[in-house]
Amino acid sequence: MDNVSNPSTIVSNVAGWLCGLLTAGIGVVNTFWGNDPGFGIFIFLLASVYFPPVNAFIREKTGLRIPVAAKWLLGFFILWASLGVGELFDKIELMLQSF
């Protein structure tokens, strides 16, 4: 059981929230300002594995913990797919123009 006051747990929770918010933001941009909303929803759903409450839920229901290496690989995949194939910067520019 994780101790909430443990410094490494605090750092991993903060990192999880930051990575989750970043990748979820990429999913939102791809959903509403891209040409493939399904891809954006897919990225948004993948981003959920970074959030500590989702990790706790998965661990509680299945007994499995998502390895940190898998989260790193998933993050690289999301960035690669969004920056390279998904043209994220063009979509962010479209988003900013719409405001």
HUSULRA-V546769 format. One line per field, one symbol per residue. ss: DSSP state (a for helix, b for strand, c for the rest). phi: phi as a letter, one per 30 degrees, with the letter a starting at -180 (. if undefined). A space follows every 50 residues. Layout:
BEGIN
ss=???
phi=???
END
This chain:
BEGIN
ss=ccccccaaaaaaaaaaaaaaaaaaaaaaaaaaacccaaaaaaaaaaaaaa caaaaaaaaaaacccccaaaaaaaaaaaaaaaaaaccaaaaaaaaaaac
phi=.dcdddeddddddddddddddddddddddddcbccbdddddddddddddd dedddddddddciccdddddddddddddddddddddheddddddddddd
END
